[in-house]
């Protein structure tokens, strides 16, 4: 008794290939090596908005409202996980420090990502929206 005909085997292989291509396509859409700017206005007296840049090897350059540093990012399909490293402080006011703490906590709780138009949407307990920089 044959379990699978050639036709059935080809269908299974074609289906497996389609799943692999779909998974790869999702990962390929992630905007690696791009400057990502938080969808927010700068705080009064500053031109700075939080920024991310994520490399293919999982390294992240993270700028918050007044702190900067590196971290690690794991991406698998539409799932994403941030691990923040040590941060340097650059002229933090109490308001900016508080915003940085909230932003770091939100990044640590991000679980999924998707692209909406030209925006990377990170979702967890809070939704964070980052515009893909054009330069």
Helices and strands as residue ranges (DSSP letters): H 6-29, E 36-38, E 51-54, E 59-63, E 67-76, E 79-89, H 94-108, E 112-116, E 119-123, E 127-132
